[in-house]
Amino acid sequence: MALMITQDCINCDVCEPECPNGAISQGAEIYVIDPRLCTECVGHFDTPQCVEVCPVDCIPLNPDYVETREQLQQKYINLTAGKDTVSS
């Protein structure tokens, strides 16, 4: 599943820079997570980094975007395909 940010968000700005996929951005009132980019940090970290740093615990799973770990891994592969991981 992708994650989502609830109305409990206090706009503290700590989650956005933690997202390795750039899935978090400032919305009209609170931060939002783009489910097309969210992999729950699969492929990058063992746990979702936004959840780890959120001081108000407002980032649950999004029930509208049900994905298996395998699907999240494939999304990670698709998102990172073609990106240079080695500096030249």
KEKE-3310 file (N, C-alpha, C; in steps of 0.2 Angstrom, whole numbers, plus 5000, padded with zeros to 4 digits):
npx = (5004:5002:5007:4998:4994:4986:4973:4978:4991:5004:5011:5025:5036:5046:5045:5045:5059:5064:5059:5064:5059:5053:5040:5032:5024:5020:5004:4988:4983:4990:5004:5005:5005:5010:5003:5008:5021:5025:5033:5033:5046:5051:5065:5073:5074:5072:5060:5046:5052:5046:5036:5044:5050:5039:5032:5019:5012:5004:5004:4997:4994:4987:4971:4965:4975:4980:4994:5005:5021:5029:5024:5027:5041:5043:5038:5047:5059:5055:5054:5067:5074:5086:5092:5107:5117:5130:5143:5151)
npy = (4994:5011:5025:5038:5055:5061:5072:5076:5081:5092:5101:5101:5099:5089:5076:5077:5079:5067:5057:5045:5044:5056:5057:5065:5080:5098:5101:5109:5112:5103:5092:5080:5064:5056:5043:5036:5037:5033:5020:5015:5015:5003:4995:5005:5007:4998:5002:5014:5030:5042:5039:5036:5048:5056:5067:5067:5055:5053:5046:5034:5018:5019:5015:5015:5012:4998:4987:4974:4968:4964:4971:4984:4983:4981:4993:5002:4998:5001:5015:5019:5015:5017:5028:5035:5027:5027:5038:5047)
npz = (5000:4997:5007:5017:5022:5036:5042:5054:5052:5056:5048:5050:5042:5042:5036:5021:5016:5019:5011:4999:4986:4982:4984:4993:4996:4998:5001:4998:5011:5020:5020:5007:5000:4985:4978:4967:4968:4980:4989:5001:5006:5002:4995:4997:5011:5027:5034:5032:5030:5032:5041:5052:5056:5059:5070:5075:5072:5060:5048:5040:5032:5016:5012:4999:4990:4988:4989:4986:4994:4984:4973:4977:4977:4964:4959:4965:4957:4944:4946:4949:4938:4926:4933:4937:4949:4952:4954:4941)
capx = (5000:5005:5005:4994:4995:4980:4972:4982:4997:5005:5016:5032:5042:5051:5044:5046:5066:5066:5056:5069:5056:5050:5032:5029:5025:5016:4997:4984:4983:4994:5008:5002:5009:5008:5003:5011:5028:5026:5035:5034:5053:5054:5070:5078:5075:5067:5054:5045:5056:5042:5033:5049:5051:5033:5031:5012:5010:4998:5005:4995:4993:4981:4967:4963:4980:4983:4999:5009:5028:5032:5022:5030:5047:5043:5037:5054:5063:5052:5055:5074:5077:5089:5095:5114:5118:5137:5145:5156)
capy = (5000:5018:5029:5044:5059:5063:5079:5077:5084:5099:5104:5102:5099:5084:5070:5078:5078:5060:5052:5044:5044:5062:5056:5069:5087:5102:5101:5115:5113:5099:5088:5075:5058:5054:5035:5033:5037:5030:5013:5013:5015:4997:4996:5010:5006:4993:5005:5020:5035:5048:5037:5036:5055:5060:5068:5066:5049:5054:5043:5027:5015:5022:5009:5016:5009:4991:4984:4969:4970:4963:4976:4990:4982:4983:5001:5005:4996:5006:5022:5020:5012:5022:5033:5033:5026:5028:5045:5047)
capz = (5000:4998:5013:5016:5027:5038:5044:5060:5050:5059:5043:5053:5037:5043:5031:5014:5014:5021:5006:4994:4980:4981:4984:4998:4994:5002:4998:4999:5018:5023:5016:5004:4997:4979:4979:4961:4969:4987:4989:5008:5006:4999:4990:5000:5019:5030:5036:5029:5034:5034:5047:5057:5059:5060:5077:5077:5070:5055:5041:5040:5025:5012:5010:4992:4986:4991:4985:4990:4995:4978:4969:4979:4975:4956:4958:4966:4951:4939:4948:4949:4932:4922:4937:4939:4956:4953:4951:4936)
cpx = (5004:5003:5001:4995:4988:4979:4976:4989:4998:5010:5022:5038:5047:5051:5046:5054:5068:5063:5061:5066:5053:5043:5029:5030:5020:5009:4994:4984:4988:4999:5004:5007:5006:5009:5007:5019:5030:5027:5035:5041:5056:5059:5075:5079:5070:5061:5053:5048:5052:5038:5038:5050:5045:5032:5023:5008:5003:4999:5003:4995:4987:4977:4965:4969:4983:4988:5003:5017:5031:5030:5026:5038:5048:5042:5044:5059:5061:5054:5063:5078:5080:5093:5102:5115:5126:5139:5151:5161)
cpy = (5006:5020:5035:5048:5062:5070:5081:5081:5091:5103:5106:5101:5094:5078:5071:5077:5070:5055:5052:5045:5051:5062:5061:5077:5091:5103:5108:5117:5109:5095:5082:5070:5056:5046:5032:5033:5034:5022:5010:5012:5008:4998:5001:5008:5001:4996:5012:5026:5041:5046:5037:5043:5059:5061:5067:5060:5049:5052:5036:5025:5018:5016:5009:5013:5003:4988:4979:4972:4969:4968:4983:4989:4983:4990:5004:5004:5001:5013:5024:5018:5018:5028:5030:5033:5027:5034:5044:5052)
cpz = (5000:5005:5012:5022:5029:5040:5050:5059:5053:5054:5046:5048:5038:5038:5024:5013:5015:5015:5000:4987:4978:4981:4989:4996:4998:4998:4999:5007:5022:5018:5013:5001:4990:4979:4973:4963:4976:4986:4996:5010:5004:4994:4993:5007:5021:5032:5033:5033:5036:5041:5053:5060:5061:5068:5080:5075:5065:5048:5041:5033:5022:5009:5003:4988:4989:4986:4989:4990:4988:4973:4971:4977:4967:4955:4959:4960:4946:4940:4947:4942:4928:4926:4938:4946:4957:4950:4946:4937)
residu = (MET:ALA:LEU:MET:ILE:THR:GLN:ASP:CYS:ILE:ASN:CYS:ASP:VAL:CYS:GLU:PRO:GLU:CYS:PRO:ASN:GLY:ALA:ILE:SER:GLN:GLY:ALA:GLU:ILE:TYR:VAL:ILE:ASP:PRO:ARG:LEU:CYS:THR:GLU:CYS:VAL:GLY:HIS:PHE:ASP:THR:PRO:GLN:CYS:VAL:GLU:VAL:CYS:PRO:VAL:ASP:CYS:ILE:PRO:LEU:ASN:PRO:ASP:TYR:VAL:GLU:THR:ARG:GLU:GLN:LEU:GLN:GLN:LYS:TYR:ILE:ASN:LEU:THR:ALA:GLY:LYS:ASP:THR:VAL:SER:SER)
# end
